[in-house]
Amino acid sequence: MSQPTVLASDYFQGYAVVGLLAVVGALFVAVAFGAGRLLRPVVPTPEKLLTYECGVDPVGEGWAHTQVRYYVYAFLYVIFAVDSIFLFPWATIFAAPGYGATTLVEMFVFLGFLAVGLLYAWKKGVLEWT
């Protein structure tokens, strides 16, 4: 009967180590920010409080028009980057015995979702460079 108790204590000991590392990491960040706050000079001037961008003084309003199509291209890139990240582990597991049919179905479901997204982008005219 003592065997399950030993396994449970080993199980929770692993979580204790992870918890201790998380606390040490949080303390490290808190000490670093606290030291930065104590050691930095605080001399606010009107020039320091100005908005700064690339050495050009701000002129006009803070609002600017942005072309949305660039965000859509970035979003499409992210979709295909995730696709490539998913393909490499899939290719290694596909060859393992007993996983062939399951992983093949999963890949076709994933590629189906990707194809629907690509079809939607094509129908909206996102893929046309203007």
C-alpha positions in Angstrom: 0.0 0.0 0.0 2.9 2.4 0.4 3.7 2.3 -3.3 0.9 4.6 -4.5 1.9 7.1 -1.7 5.4 7.2 -3.0 4.2 7.8 -6.6 1.9 10.6 -5.5 4.7 12.4 -3.6 7.0 12.1 -6.6 4.2 13.5 -8.7 3.6 16.5 -6.5 7.3 17.0 -6.0 7.6 17.7 -9.8 5.0 20.4 -9.5 6.7 21.8 -6.5 9.9 22.3 -8.5 8.0 24.0 -11.3 6.2 26.2 -8.8 9.4 27.2 -7.0 11.0 28.1 -10.4 8.0 30.2 -11.3 8.3 32.1 -7.9 12.0 32.6 -8.3 11.4 33.9 -11.9 8.7 36.3 -10.7 11.0 37.6 -7.9 13.9 38.1 -10.3 11.7 40.2 -12.6 10.3 42.2 -9.6 13.8 42.8 -8.2 15.0 44.0 -11.7 12.1 46.4 -12.1 12.5 47.7 -8.6 16.2 48.3 -9.0 15.6 50.1 -12.3 13.0 52.3 -10.6 15.4 53.1 -7.7 18.5 53.7 -9.8 17.1 55.7 -12.7 17.2 59.5 -12.7 13.8 61.2 -12.7 14.0 64.6 -14.4 10.8 65.2 -16.4 11.1 68.0 -19.0 8.6 69.1 -21.6 10.9 67.7 -24.3 11.0 64.3 -22.7 7.2 64.2 -22.6 6.8 64.8 -26.3 5.9 62.0 -28.7 9.0 60.9 -30.5 9.2 59.0 -33.7 12.3 58.6 -35.8 13.7 62.0 -34.8 10.9 63.9 -36.4 8.9 66.4 -34.3 5.2 65.5 -34.1 3.0 67.6 -36.4 -0.7 67.5 -36.7 -3.1 65.0 -35.1 -2.1 61.7 -33.6 -4.5 59.7 -35.9 -3.3 58.5 -39.2 -4.9 56.4 -41.9 -3.5 52.9 -42.3 -4.0 50.6 -45.2 -5.8 47.4 -43.9 -4.6 45.3 -46.8 -1.1 45.0 -45.3 -2.5 43.5 -42.1 -4.4 41.0 -44.2 -1.2 40.0 -46.0 0.5 39.6 -42.6 -2.5 37.5 -41.4 -2.3 35.2 -44.5 1.5 34.8 -43.9 0.8 33.7 -40.3 -1.8 31.2 -41.5 0.7 29.6 -43.9 3.5 29.7 -41.3 1.3 27.8 -38.9 0.6 25.4 -41.6 4.3 24.7 -42.2 4.9 24.4 -38.4 2.2 21.7 -38.3 3.4 19.8 -41.3 6.9 18.8 -39.9 5.7 17.0 -36.8 2.9 15.5 -38.8 5.4 14.1 -41.3 7.4 12.4 -38.5 4.4 10.8 -36.8 2.8 9.7 -40.0 5.5 7.2 -40.6 5.1 5.7 -37.1 3.2 2.4 -36.9 -0.4 2.7 -35.9 -0.7 6.4 -36.6 -0.9 6.5 -40.3 -4.7 6.6 -40.9 -5.4 8.9 -37.9 -2.8 11.5 -38.8 -3.8 11.4 -42.5 -7.4 12.2 -41.6 -6.2 15.0 -39.2 -4.1 16.5 -41.9 -6.9 16.5 -44.4 -9.2 18.2 -41.9 -6.5 20.8 -41.2 -5.8 21.4 -44.9 -9.6 21.7 -45.4 -9.8 24.5 -42.9 -6.8 26.1 -44.5 -8.4 25.8 -48.0 -11.6 27.4 -46.7 -9.6 30.4 -45.4 -7.7 30.7 -48.6 -10.9 30.5 -50.7 -12.4 33.2 -48.5 -9.4 35.4 -49.0 -9.5 34.8 -52.8 -13.3 35.6 -53.0 -12.7 38.8 -51.1 -10.0 39.9 -53.6 -7.2 39.9 -51.0 -4.8 38.0 -53.1 -4.9 40.6 -55.9 -2.1 43.1 -55.8 -3.3 46.6 -56.5 
